Amino acid sequence: MGFNITSIKTSSNGAWQGDNPLNFAFPLLIVQTTLILVLSRFLAFLLKPLRQPKVIAEIVGGILLGPSAFGRNEDYMHRIFPSWSMPVLETVASIGLLFFLFLVGLELDLTSIRRSGRKAFGIAFCGISLPFICGFGVAFILRKTVDGADKVGYGQFIVFMGVALSITAFPVLARILAELKLLTTQVGELAMASAAFNDVAAWILLALAVAIAGNGSGQQKSPLISIWILLSGMAFVIFMMVLIRPAMKWVAHRCSPEQDIIDEAYICLTLGGVMVSGFITDLIGIHAIFGAFIFGLTIPKEGDFADKLIERIEDFVTGLLLPLYFASSGLKTDVAKIKGGEAWGLLALVVTTACAGKIIGTFAVALMFGMAIRESLALGILMNTKGLVELIVLNIGKEKKVLNDEIFAILVLMALFTTFITTPAVVAIYKPARGSSLLTHRKLRDLTNTDESKDQLRVLACLHGISNVPSIISLIESTRSTKKSQLKLFIMHLVELTERSSSIMMVHRARKNGLPFINRLRRGDWQDRVTGAFQAYSQLGRVSVRPSTAISALSTIHEDICHVAETKRVTMIILPFHKQWRGQGDLQVIDNVGHGWRLVNQRVLKNAPCSVAILVDRGLDNGAQRVCILFFGGPDDREALELSGRIAEHPAVKVSVVRFIEKDGLQSNGVVLKPSASKCAEKYYSFSTAHINTEKEKVPYSPSTLESNCILFSLFKING
């Protein structure tokens, strides 16, 4: 029975007046959106132990909600996803897709792609070409086998099949690499660079596929029309890069930190530009998302403007609107259309061809460039990852009637399968060494056993943000003696890898240089200030500073810290406390970075191959001119005493040691100071003794009692 679209009303009068909200567009959209979000998040939670990307859960959720599973109940489909509601759902989903593709263009740095090198380009080219050519054979077999497939023009069909088999999903690949800790390996770097090339090629191929796809009637059209569409698309790209890009640079400069404020008019102008660009490319006959993607490329990646745009729209688009697009794709997928052994054999053929073409093409070229067999095979599997662009191609193909229901279902399952097997296959084939299981445990006290111990001090200082910089520099400066010694300082900025695309943006701009990540591209005022602060400090002499950025999930970021500490033979790790005090007196406020970072510190304390210090910054005066050490005994306190020996060598610092013993005993809790430590204490320290009961009693000393602005005690964890 047909449905008159003009009879659809937006909102109901309410149940008390006899209206069913599910018969009205807006209440039904709320129910559909809620159901989609709840199911996709639940599936993402179930698949998280398998390290599967969120796109898997969203695609599976859409398939379950559609005719393949829940949709087999006709009452459910007529109530929750009636045919008249699909244009509304798809329109809202398309708005989300439009802005998401703008974010993708915003993430993609063309300068970085040009710098990636011959190897990445060669791998990307062969990884696209071979599966694209294989798509010709698959298209020929499908046209001869599937009913109705031969009604579409052969040229249109083979282009869509070639594009569907050759695409690599850059954001999904970045997420998988981060989860597997492969971003710092040669395989990870090549995969990221090749996927960036692949991403650009995918959009060119997609524009080509749409240009020759026809008007949705499934009929062939004049080649002249396709040529006009392609020429108009090229003119649009040239116009955007020649005229709009300089204009957006001017806008970004107007919104720079030097201007203090970012005018909301510029943000609104940019968001409006996304819509206008989408309309123009839709008018040309390509697709609205292509215009949004190109407009994203015109936004300068330097400065705060790109970050502000992401801040405004990212969570709303990726968290709410984009899952609707995946769900609408799943609602179009009817697995029941794949009937009989012949149809399932075609599915196996498509999956095998897609995997073989991409993996063999990448594998062969990687071997030609001198990579090991395991690394080459792992790279091929990683490049076989599918994702959002794949679904966009398939949806456009179905919309243009190039793909029928059966072929559409086969290709969606192919994309799902190839992405799902990526993580387990790579884990089984390639597992780079993350250090030896027999770790060498290093302590500050071990350095006193060599004559040139002062030249061997290596410190890894971690920080959450720029607010940690002054206190870390102050502490490091206090440990830098006036003697001829070289202090090697490794700075690691800890960044949480989240589901947000801005995390992927940081990953894309990071490159390996001996540490997990080294920012080769300057990313705004924040990085300039941090890098500048430590570069200026290194000019003081005898301090070698190496800044880096570690981007990982909080549950595994401690592995990055411990791995760097081991590979760089670090003697001490400095971690910021998860709380920081700012201001003084009644105006003092406490910044808490979160319980997750507290757990990170605990994991580092448990697994570190060297001594670990927790730096608590209470917002007092910078510089530790007077330091108080509370010595209760034990290996932790002896390590703190060793550090204080280095601090005491600084001419501007005076160190006081308070040694606590039992009130009725003469032993220092069973601890006898090492001769080197005792000698050091006599030479440099103001040494005091306090008697305490064995029961817990308030310490009679405080930093204020000793006129100290720094107190040092058992915040160390050492091994041995």
C-alpha positions as CSV (number, residue, x, y, z in Angstrom):
1,M,0.0,0.0,0.0
2,G,1.4,3.4,-1.0
3,F,1.9,6.2,1.6
4,N,1.3,9.8,0.9
5,I,4.4,11.7,2.1
6,T,2.5,14.9,2.4
7,S,0.3,13.4,5.1
8,I,3.3,12.9,7.5
9,K,3.1,15.2,10.5
10,T,6.1,16.2,12.5
11,S,4.9,15.9,16.1
12,S,1.9,14.4,17.9
13,N,-0.7,15.9,20.2
14,G,0.2,13.3,22.9
15,A,-1.2,10.0,24.0
16,W,-3.9,11.7,26.2
17,Q,-5.5,13.0,23.0
18,G,-5.4,9.7,21.3
19,D,-2.3,10.1,19.2
20,N,0.3,7.4,18.8
21,P,3.7,9.1,18.8
22,L,5.2,6.4,16.6
23,N,2.9,7.6,13.8
24,F,4.6,11.0,13.7
25,A,8.1,11.8,12.3
26,F,9.9,13.5,15.2
27,P,8.9,11.2,18.1
28,L,9.6,8.1,15.9
29,L,13.1,9.6,15.0
30,I,13.8,9.9,18.7
31,V,12.9,6.3,19.3
32,Q,15.0,5.1,16.3
33,T,18.0,7.1,17.3
34,T,17.9,5.9,20.9
35,L,17.5,2.3,19.8
36,I,20.4,2.6,17.4
37,L,22.7,4.2,19.9
38,V,21.9,1.8,22.7
39,L,22.5,-1.3,20.6
40,S,25.7,0.0,18.9
41,R,27.2,0.9,22.3
42,F,26.2,-2.4,23.8
43,L,27.8,-4.3,20.9
44,A,30.9,-2.1,21.1
45,F,31.2,-3.0,24.8
46,L,30.9,-6.7,23.9
47,L,33.6,-6.5,21.1
48,K,36.0,-4.4,23.1
49,P,37.9,-7.4,24.6
50,L,38.5,-8.5,20.9
51,R,40.0,-5.1,20.1
52,Q,37.5,-4.5,17.4
53,P,37.0,-1.0,16.1
54,K,33.7,0.7,16.8
55,V,32.7,0.7,13.2
56,I,32.2,-3.1,13.5
57,A,29.7,-2.7,16.2
58,E,27.8,0.0,14.4
59,I,27.5,-2.0,11.1
60,V,26.5,-5.2,13.0
61,G,24.0,-3.2,15.0
62,G,22.4,-1.8,11.8
63,I,22.2,-5.3,10.3
64,L,20.6,-6.7,13.4
65,L,18.0,-3.9,13.4
66,G,17.2,-4.5,9.7
67,P,15.5,-7.2,7.8
68,S,18.3,-9.7,8.5
69,A,17.3,-10.2,12.1
70,F,14.8,-8.1,14.1
71,G,13.2,-7.0,10.9
72,R,11.9,-10.5,10.2
73,N,9.1,-9.5,12.5
74,E,6.8,-7.4,10.3
75,D,5.1,-5.7,13.2
76,Y,8.4,-4.5,14.5
77,M,9.4,-3.1,11.1
78,H,6.1,-1.4,10.5
79,R,6.2,0.2,14.0
80,I,9.8,1.1,14.5
81,F,11.2,1.4,10.9
82,P,8.3,2.0,8.6
83,S,9.1,2.8,5.0
84,W,7.7,6.3,5.3
85,S,10.2,7.1,8.0
86,M,13.3,6.1,6.1
87,P,13.7,9.4,4.2
88,V,13.7,11.3,7.5
89,L,16.2,9.0,9.1
90,E,18.5,9.0,6.1
91,T,18.3,12.8,5.8
92,V,19.5,13.2,9.4
93,A,22.1,10.6,8.9
94,S,23.3,12.3,5.7
95,I,23.8,15.6,7.6
96,G,26.0,13.7,10.0
97,L,27.9,12.1,7.2
98,L,28.4,15.5,5.5
99,F,30.1,16.9,8.6
100,F,32.0,13.8,9.3
101,L,33.6,13.9,5.8
102,F,34.4,17.5,6.6
103,L,36.3,16.3,9.7
104,V,38.1,13.7,7.6
105,G,39.3,16.4,5.2
106,L,40.3,18.4,8.2
107,E,42.4,15.5,9.5
108,L,44.1,14.8,6.2
109,D,47.3,16.7,5.8
110,L,48.3,16.9,2.1
111,T,51.8,18.2,3.1
112,S,52.4,15.1,5.2
113,I,51.2,12.8,2.4
114,R,53.7,14.4,-0.1
115,R,56.5,13.8,2.4
116,S,55.7,10.1,3.0
117,G,58.2,8.9,0.4
118,R,58.5,6.5,-2.5
119,K,58.0,3.3,-0.5
120,A,54.6,4.4,0.9
121,F,53.4,5.6,-2.5
122,G,54.5,2.3,-4.2
123,I,52.8,0.2,-1.6
124,A,49.6,2.3,-1.9
125,F,49.6,2.2,-5.7
126,C,50.0,-1.6,-6.0
127,G,47.6,-2.2,-3.1
128,I,44.9,-0.3,-5.0
129,S,45.7,-1.4,-8.6
130,L,45.7,-5.2,-8.1
131,P,42.4,-5.5,-6.3
132,F,40.9,-2.9,-8.7
133,I,41.9,-5.1,-11.6
134,C,40.6,-8.2,-9.8
135,G,37.3,-6.4,-9.5
136,F,36.9,-6.7,-13.2
137,G,36.8,-10.5,-13.0
138,V,34.5,-10.5,-10.0
139,A,32.1,-8.1,-11.8
140,F,32.1,-10.3,-14.9
141,I,31.1,-13.4,-12.7
142,L,28.5,-11.5,-10.7
143,R,26.8,-10.2,-13.8
144,K,26.6,-13.7,-15.3
145,T,25.4,-15.3,-12.0
146,V,23.2,-12.8,-10.1
147,D,19.7,-12.2,-11.4
148,G,19.3,-8.6,-12.6
149,A,23.0,-7.6,-12.3
150,D,23.3,-7.5,-16.1
151,K,20.7,-4.7,-16.4
152,V,23.3,-2.1,-15.4
153,G,26.0,-0.9,-17.7
154,Y,29.2,-2.9,-17.6
155,G,31.4,0.2,-17.2
156,Q,29.5,1.4,-14.2
157,F,29.4,-2.0,-12.5
158,I,33.1,-2.8,-12.9
159,V,34.1,0.7,-11.5
160,F,32.0,0.2,-8.4
161,M,33.3,-3.3,-7.9
162,G,36.9,-2.2,-8.3
163,V,36.5,0.7,-5.9
164,A,34.7,-1.5,-3.3
165,L,37.5,-4.1,-3.4
166,S,40.5,-1.6,-3.3
167,I,39.6,0.9,-0.6
168,T,41.5,1.1,2.7
169,A,39.8,2.8,5.7
170,F,42.3,5.2,7.1
171,P,40.6,6.1,10.5
172,V,39.8,2.5,11.2
173,L,43.3,1.4,10.4
174,A,44.8,4.1,12.7
175,R,42.5,2.8,15.5
176,I,43.6,-0.8,15.0
177,L,47.3,0.2,14.9
178,A,47.0,2.1,18.1
179,E,45.2,-0.8,19.8
180,L,48.0,-3.2,18.7
181,K,50.8,-0.9,19.7
182,L,52.1,-1.0,16.1
183,L,52.2,2.8,15.4
184,T,55.9,3.0,16.4
185,T,56.9,0.1,14.1
186,Q,58.0,0.2,10.5
187,V,54.9,-1.7,9.6
188,G,52.7,0.8,11.4
189,E,54.3,3.9,9.9
190,L,54.2,2.4,6.4
191,A,50.5,1.4,6.8
192,M,49.6,4.9,8.0
193,A,51.4,6.7,5.2
194,S,50.1,4.2,2.5
195,A,46.6,4.5,3.9
196,A,46.8,8.3,3.6
197,F,47.7,7.9,-0.1
198,N,44.9,5.4,-0.4
199,D,42.4,7.8,1.2
200,V,43.0,10.4,-1.5
201,A,42.8,7.8,-4.3
202,A,39.6,6.5,-2.8
203,W,37.9,9.9,-3.1
204,I,39.1,10.3,-6.7
205,L,37.8,6.8,-7.6
206,L,34.5,7.5,-5.8
207,A,34.0,10.7,-7.7
208,L,34.7,8.8,-10.9
209,A,32.2,6.0,-9.9
210,V,29.5,8.5,-9.1
211,A,30.1,10.5,-12.3
212,I,29.5,7.4,-14.5
213,A,26.8,5.9,-12.3
214,G,23.8,7.5,-14.0
215,N,20.8,9.2,-12.6
216,G,19.5,6.3,-10.4
217,S,17.4,4.7,-13.1
218,G,20.0,2.0,-13.7
219,Q,20.1,2.9,-17.4
220,Q,23.3,3.8,-19.3
221,K,23.8,7.4,-20.2
222,S,25.9,9.4,-22.7
223,P,29.6,9.3,-22.0
224,L,29.6,13.1,-22.7
225,I,27.6,13.7,-19.5
226,S,30.1,11.8,-17.4
227,I,32.9,13.8,-18.9
228,W,31.1,17.1,-18.1
229,I,30.6,15.9,-14.5
230,L,34.3,15.1,-14.1
231,L,35.4,18.4,-15.7
232,S,33.0,20.3,-13.4
233,G,34.4,18.4,-10.4
234,M,38.0,19.2,-11.3
235,A,37.0,22.9,-11.8
236,F,35.4,22.8,-8.3
237,V,38.6,21.4,-6.7
238,I,40.8,24.0,-8.4
239,F,38.5,26.8,-7.3
240,M,38.5,25.6,-3.7
241,M,42.3,25.2,-3.6
242,V,43.2,28.4,-5.5
243,L,40.6,30.8,-4.0
244,I,38.9,29.4,-0.9
245,R,42.1,27.9,0.7
246,P,43.8,31.4,1.0
247,A,40.5,32.8,2.3
248,M,40.4,30.1,5.0
249,K,44.0,30.8,5.9
250,W,43.0,34.5,6.5
251,V,40.1,33.3,8.6
252,A,42.4,31.0,10.6
253,H,44.9,33.8,11.2
254,R,42.0,36.0,12.4
255,C,41.2,33.3,14.9
256,S,44.8,32.8,16.1
257,P,45.7,32.9,19.8
258,E,47.3,36.4,19.3
259,Q,43.7,37.7,18.6
260,D,42.7,36.5,22.1
261,I,39.1,35.5,21.0
262,I,37.7,33.5,18.2
263,D,34.7,35.2,16.7
264,E,31.6,32.9,16.5
265,A,30.9,34.5,13.1
266,Y,33.9,32.7,11.6
267,I,32.8,29.4,13.1
268,C,29.3,29.8,11.7
269,L,30.8,30.9,8.3
270,T,32.9,27.8,8.1
271,L,30.0,25.4,9.0
272,G,27.9,27.2,6.4
273,G,30.7,26.7,3.9
274,V,30.4,22.9,4.5
275,M,26.8,23.0,3.5
276,V,27.3,25.2,0.5
277,S,30.2,23.1,-0.8
278,G,28.1,20.0,-0.4
279,F,25.2,21.6,-2.3
280,I,27.6,22.6,-5.2
281,T,29.0,19.1,-5.7
282,D,25.5,17.6,-5.5
283,L,24.5,20.2,-8.1
284,I,27.4,19.1,-10.3
285,G,26.3,15.5,-10.0
286,I,29.0,13.9,-7.9
287,H,27.8,13.8,-4.2
288,A,27.4,16.3,-1.5
289,I,30.0,14.6,0.8
290,F,32.7,15.2,-1.8
291,G,32.3,18.9,-1.5
292,A,32.4,18.7,2.3
293,F,35.6,16.7,2.1
294,I,37.3,19.1,-0.2
295,F,36.3,22.1,2.0
296,G,37.9,20.3,4.9
297,L,41.2,20.1,3.0
298,T,41.2,23.9,2.6
299,I,41.3,24.5,6.3
300,P,44.8,25.2,7.6
301,K,46.0,22.5,10.0
302,E,48.3,24.8,12.0
303,G,47.0,27.0,14.8
304,D,43.9,26.7,17.0
305,F,41.2,27.2,14.4
306,A,41.0,23.6,13.2
307,D,41.0,22.4,16.9
308,K,38.1,24.8,17.7
309,L,36.1,23.5,14.7
310,I,36.7,19.9,15.9
311,E,35.7,20.9,19.4
312,R,32.4,22.4,18.2
313,I,31.1,19.5,16.1
314,E,33.1,16.3,16.7
315,D,31.2,14.7,19.6
316,F,27.8,15.5,18.2
317,V,28.6,14.2,14.7
318,T,30.5,11.1,15.6
319,G,28.6,10.2,18.7
320,L,25.0,10.8,17.6
321,L,24.6,11.4,13.9
322,L,27.2,9.0,12.3
323,P,25.8,5.8,13.9
324,L,22.5,6.6,12.2
325,Y,24.3,6.3,8.8
326,F,25.8,2.9,9.7
327,A,22.3,1.8,10.9
328,S,20.6,3.0,7.7
329,S,23.2,0.9,5.8
330,G,22.4,-2.1,7.9
331,L,18.7,-1.6,7.4
332,K,19.2,-1.9,3.7
333,T,21.2,-5.1,4.1
334,D,19.1,-8.3,3.9
335,V,21.3,-11.3,4.4
336,A,18.3,-13.5,3.5
337,K,18.9,-12.4,-0.1
338,I,22.0,-14.6,-0.1
339,K,20.2,-17.9,-0.8
340,G,21.6,-21.2,-1.7
341,G,25.1,-22.6,-2.1
342,E,25.7,-20.6,-5.2
343,A,25.1,-17.2,-3.5
344,W,27.3,-18.2,-0.5
345,G,29.9,-19.3,-3.0
346,L,29.8,-15.9,-4.6
347,L,30.3,-14.3,-1.1
348,A,33.4,-16.5,-0.6
349,L,34.7,-15.5,-4.0
350,V,34.3,-11.8,-3.3
351,V,35.9,-12.1,0.1
352,T,38.8,-14.2,-1.2
353,T,39.4,-11.9,-4.2
354,A,39.3,-8.8,-2.0
355,C,41.7,-10.2,0.5
356,A,44.0,-11.8,-2.0
357,G,44.2,-8.8,-4.3
358,K,45.0,-6.3,-1.5
359,I,47.3,-8.6,0.6
360,I,49.3,-10.1,-2.3
361,G,49.7,-6.7,-4.0
362,T,51.0,-5.1,-0.8
363,F,53.0,-8.1,0.2
364,A,54.9,-8.3,-3.2
365,V,55.8,-4.6,-3.2
366,A,56.9,-4.6,0.4
367,L,59.2,-7.6,-0.3
368,M,60.6,-5.6,-3.3
369,F,61.4,-2.8,-0.9
370,G,63.4,-5.2,1.4
371,M,60.9,-5.7,4.2
372,A,60.8,-9.1,6.1
373,I,58.2,-11.7,5.1
374,R,56.2,-11.4,8.4
375,E,56.2,-7.6,8.2
376,S,55.2,-7.6,4.6
377,L,52.3,-10.0,5.3
378,A,51.1,-8.0,8.3
379,L,51.2,-4.8,6.2
380,G,49.1,-6.5,3.5
381,I,46.5,-7.6,6.1
382,L,46.4,-4.1,7.7
383,M,45.9,-2.5,4.3
384,N,42.9,-4.8,3.7
385,T,40.9,-2.9,6.4
386,K,37.5,-1.5,5.2
387,G,35.3,1.1,6.8
388,L,33.1,4.1,6.3
389,V,34.3,4.9,2.8
390,E,33.5,1.4,1.7
391,L,29.9,1.8,3.0
392,I,29.6,5.1,1.3
393,V,30.5,3.5,-2.0
394,L,28.1,0.7,-1.5
395,N,25.2,3.0,-0.5
396,I,25.8,5.2,-3.5
397,G,25.9,2.2,-5.7
398,K,22.6,0.9,-4.3
399,E,21.1,4.4,-4.5
400,K,22.1,4.7,-8.2
401,K,20.7,1.1,-8.8
402,V,24.1,-0.1,-9.9
403,L,24.1,-2.7,-7.0
404,N,21.0,-4.8,-6.3
405,D,20.0,-6.2,-2.9
406,E,21.9,-9.4,-3.2
407,I,25.2,-7.9,-4.4
408,F,24.8,-5.1,-1.8
409,A,24.5,-7.6,1.0
410,I,27.5,-9.6,-0.3
411,L,29.7,-6.6,-0.3
412,V,28.6,-5.3,3.1
413,L,29.4,-8.7,4.6
414,M,32.8,-8.7,2.8
415,A,33.6,-5.3,4.3
416,L,32.6,-6.6,7.8
417,F,34.6,-9.8,7.5
418,T,37.8,-8.2,6.2
419,T,37.8,-5.6,9.0
420,F,36.9,-8.1,11.7
421,I,39.8,-10.5,10.9
422,T,42.4,-7.7,10.7
423,T,43.3,-7.6,14.4
424,P,43.4,-11.3,15.2
425,A,45.3,-12.0,11.9
426,V,48.0,-9.4,12.6
427,V,48.3,-10.5,16.2
428,A,48.9,-14.1,15.0
429,I,51.4,-13.1,12.3
430,Y,53.4,-10.2,13.6
431,K,54.2,-9.3,17.2
432,P,57.2,-6.9,17.5
433,A,59.4,-7.2,20.5
434,R,58.6,-4.8,23.3
435,G,61.7,-5.4,25.3
436,S,63.0,-8.5,27.0
437,S,61.2,-10.3,29.6
438,L,64.4,-10.2,31.7
439,L,64.5,-6.5,32.4
440,T,67.5,-4.8,33.8
441,H,66.4,-3.0,37.0
442,R,68.2,0.3,37.3
443,K,68.4,2.4,40.5
444,L,70.0,5.8,41.3
445,R,72.1,4.0,44.0
446,D,73.6,1.8,41.3
447,L,75.2,4.8,39.7
448,T,77.5,5.5,42.7
449,N,79.3,2.2,41.9
450,T,81.1,3.7,38.9
451,D,83.5,6.6,38.7
452,E,81.6,8.3,35.8
453,S,78.2,7.8,37.3
454,K,77.3,11.4,36.9
455,D,77.5,11.1,33.1
456,Q,75.0,8.3,33.1
457,L,71.9,9.9,34.6
458,R,69.0,9.5,32.2
459,V,65.5,10.8,33.3
460,L,62.2,10.2,31.7
461,A,59.8,13.0,32.7
462,C,56.1,12.6,31.8
463,L,53.6,15.4,31.7
464,H,49.8,15.8,31.1
465,G,49.9,19.4,29.9
466,I,51.8,22.6,29.9
467,S,51.0,23.2,33.6
468,N,53.4,20.4,34.5
469,V,56.3,22.1,32.7
470,P,57.5,24.6,35.4
471,S,57.6,22.0,38.2
472,I,59.4,19.4,36.1
473,I,62.0,21.9,35.0
474,S,62.4,23.1,38.6
475,L,63.0,19.5,39.8
476,I,65.4,18.6,37.0
477,E,67.3,21.9,37.5
478,S,67.7,21.0,41.2
479,T,69.3,17.6,40.3
480,R,71.7,19.2,37.9
481,S,75.0,19.6,39.7
482,T,77.7,22.2,39.0
483,K,80.2,19.4,38.2
484,K,80.9,18.4,34.6
485,S,78.0,16.0,34.1
486,Q,75.6,15.4,31.3
487,L,72.0,14.9,32.2
488,K,69.9,13.2,29.5
489,L,66.2,14.3,29.8
490,F,63.5,12.5,27.9
491,I,60.2,14.4,27.9
492,M,57.0,12.5,27.1
493,H,53.7,14.2,26.7
494,L,51.0,11.7,27.6
495,V,47.8,11.9,25.5
496,E,44.8,9.7,25.9
497,L,43.7,7.9,22.7
498,T,39.9,8.1,22.6
499,E,37.2,7.4,20.1
500,R,37.3,11.0,19.0
501,S,38.7,11.7,15.5
502,S,40.9,14.4,17.0
503,S,42.9,11.6,18.6
504,I,43.4,10.1,15.2
505,M,44.4,13.5,13.9
506,M,47.2,13.6,16.5
507,V,48.2,10.0,15.5
508,H,48.3,11.0,11.9
509,R,50.7,13.9,12.6
510,A,53.0,11.9,14.8
511,R,56.1,10.1,13.5
512,K,58.5,7.7,15.1
513,N,62.0,8.9,16.0
514,G,63.2,6.5,18.6
515,L,60.3,7.2,21.0
516,P,56.6,6.3,20.6
517,F,55.8,9.5,18.9
518,I,57.7,12.6,17.8
519,N,55.7,15.5,16.5
520,R,57.3,16.5,13.3
521,L,54.5,19.0,12.5
522,R,53.9,21.8,15.0
523,R,50.4,21.7,16.1
524,G,49.3,25.0,17.5
525,D,50.3,27.2,20.4
526,W,50.3,24.4,23.0
527,Q,53.1,22.4,21.3
528,D,55.1,25.6,20.5
529,R,55.1,26.6,24.2
530,V,56.0,23.2,25.5
531,T,58.8,22.6,22.9
532,G,60.1,26.1,23.3
533,A,60.3,25.8,27.1
534,F,62.4,22.6,27.0
535,Q,64.5,23.8,24.1
536,A,65.3,27.0,26.0
537,Y,66.1,24.9,29.1
538,S,68.5,22.7,27.1
539,Q,70.5,25.8,26.1
540,L,71.7,26.1,29.7
541,G,74.2,23.4,29.0
542,R,74.9,19.8,30.2
543,V,71.2,19.0,29.7
544,S,70.1,17.1,26.6
545,V,66.4,17.3,26.1
546,R,64.3,15.1,23.8
547,P,60.6,15.8,23.7
548,S,58.1,13.3,22.5
549,T,54.3,12.5,22.6
550,A,52.8,9.1,23.5
551,I,49.2,8.6,22.3
552,S,47.5,5.5,23.7
553,A,44.5,4.3,25.7
554,L,44.8,4.8,29.4
555,S,44.7,1.1,30.0
556,T,47.9,0.5,28.0
557,I,49.8,3.8,28.0
558,H,52.0,2.6,30.9
559,E,53.4,0.1,28.4
560,D,54.7,2.9,26.3
561,I,56.3,4.6,29.3
562,C,58.0,1.4,30.5
563,H,59.1,0.5,27.0
564,V,60.8,3.8,26.5
565,A,62.4,3.6,30.0
566,E,63.8,0.2,29.1
567,T,65.0,1.0,25.5
568,K,66.6,4.3,26.6
569,R,68.1,2.9,29.7
570,V,66.4,5.4,31.9
571,T,67.4,5.5,35.6
572,M,64.4,7.4,36.9
573,I,60.8,8.1,35.7
574,I,59.1,11.2,36.9
575,L,55.3,11.0,36.8
576,P,52.9,13.9,37.6
577,F,50.5,13.4,40.4
578,H,46.8,13.1,39.2
579,K,46.0,16.3,41.2
580,Q,47.5,19.7,40.8
581,W,47.1,22.8,43.1
582,R,46.9,26.3,41.6
583,G,46.8,29.6,43.5
584,Q,47.4,30.2,47.1
585,G,45.3,30.6,50.3
586,D,41.6,30.8,49.9
587,L,42.0,31.2,46.1
588,Q,43.7,27.8,45.7
589,V,41.9,25.4,43.4
590,I,42.6,21.7,42.7
591,D,42.8,20.4,39.2
592,N,42.1,16.6,39.0
593,V,43.0,15.0,35.6
594,G,41.0,12.0,36.5
595,H,41.0,8.6,38.3
596,G,42.3,6.9,35.1
597,W,45.6,8.7,35.3
598,R,46.0,7.6,38.9
599,L,45.7,4.0,37.7
600,V,48.3,4.8,35.0
601,N,50.7,5.9,37.8
602,Q,50.0,2.7,39.7
603,R,50.7,0.5,36.7
604,V,54.0,2.3,36.0
605,L,55.0,1.8,39.6
606,K,54.3,-1.9,39.3
607,N,56.0,-2.6,35.9
608,A,58.8,0.0,35.6
609,P,62.3,-1.2,35.0
610,C,63.8,1.6,37.1
611,S,63.0,4.0,40.0
612,V,59.8,5.9,39.8
613,A,59.1,9.3,41.4
614,I,55.6,10.9,41.7
615,L,55.8,14.7,41.4
616,V,53.2,16.5,43.5
617,D,52.9,20.1,42.5
618,R,51.1,22.1,45.2
619,G,51.5,25.4,43.4
620,L,54.2,26.7,45.7
621,D,57.2,28.9,44.6
622,N,59.1,27.5,41.7
623,G,62.5,26.3,42.6
624,A,63.4,24.1,45.6
625,Q,65.9,26.3,47.5
626,R,65.3,24.3,50.8
627,V,64.5,20.6,50.7
628,C,63.5,18.4,53.5
629,I,64.0,14.6,53.3
630,L,62.0,12.4,55.7
631,F,64.0,9.2,56.3
632,F,62.2,6.3,57.8
633,G,64.3,3.5,56.3
634,G,64.0,0.9,53.6
635,P,65.0,0.8,50.0
636,D,62.6,3.5,48.9
637,D,63.9,6.0,51.4
638,R,67.5,5.1,50.5
639,E,66.7,5.9,46.9
640,A,65.2,9.2,47.9
641,L,68.4,9.9,49.9
642,E,70.5,9.2,46.8
643,L,68.4,11.7,44.8
644,S,68.8,14.2,47.6
645,G,72.6,13.8,47.4
646,R,72.4,15.0,43.8
647,I,70.1,17.9,44.8
648,A,72.5,18.9,47.6
649,E,75.3,19.4,45.1
650,H,73.4,22.4,43.6
651,P,74.8,25.6,45.1
652,A,71.4,27.2,45.5
653,V,69.8,24.3,47.4
654,K,70.1,23.4,51.0
655,V,69.0,19.9,52.0
656,S,67.8,18.9,55.5
657,V,67.3,15.2,56.5
658,V,65.0,14.1,59.3
659,R,65.7,10.5,60.3
660,F,63.0,8.8,62.3
661,I,63.8,6.0,64.7
662,E,61.7,4.0,67.2
663,K,61.4,5.8,70.6
664,D,62.6,2.9,72.6
665,G,65.2,1.5,70.1
666,L,68.5,2.5,68.7
667,Q,67.9,1.0,65.2
668,S,66.6,3.0,62.3
669,N,63.8,0.5,61.6
670,G,66.5,-2.1,61.0
671,V,68.2,0.0,58.3
672,V,71.8,1.1,58.4
673,L,72.8,3.8,56.0
674,K,75.2,2.8,53.2
675,P,78.7,4.3,53.7
676,S,78.4,6.4,50.6
677,A,75.0,7.7,51.7
678,S,76.3,8.5,55.2
679,K,79.4,10.3,53.8
680,C,77.2,12.2,51.5
681,A,74.9,13.1,54.4
682,E,77.8,14.4,56.5
683,K,79.1,16.5,53.6
684,Y,76.0,18.1,52.3
685,Y,73.1,17.7,54.8
686,S,71.7,19.3,57.8
687,F,71.0,16.0,59.7
688,S,68.4,15.8,62.4
689,T,66.9,12.8,64.4
690,A,63.3,12.5,65.5
691,H,62.0,9.8,67.9
692,I,58.6,8.4,67.3
693,N,56.5,5.7,68.9
694,T,55.9,2.4,67.0
695,E,52.2,3.4,66.9
696,K,51.3,5.9,64.2
697,E,52.1,9.4,65.5
698,K,52.1,12.8,63.9
699,V,55.4,13.7,62.5
700,P,56.8,16.6,64.7
701,Y,58.4,18.1,61.7
702,S,56.9,19.9,58.7
703,P,58.4,21.8,55.7
704,S,57.5,25.0,57.5
705,T,59.3,23.9,60.7
706,L,62.5,23.5,58.7
707,E,61.7,26.6,56.5
708,S,61.6,24.2,53.5
709,N,59.5,24.6,50.3
710,C,60.0,21.0,49.2
711,I,59.6,17.8,51.0
712,L,61.0,14.5,49.7
713,F,60.1,11.1,51.1
714,S,58.9,7.6,50.0
715,L,57.2,8.6,46.8
716,F,59.7,6.2,45.1
717,K,59.2,2.7,43.8
718,I,62.4,0.8,43.0
719,N,63.2,-2.7,41.9
720,G,65.6,-4.7,44.0
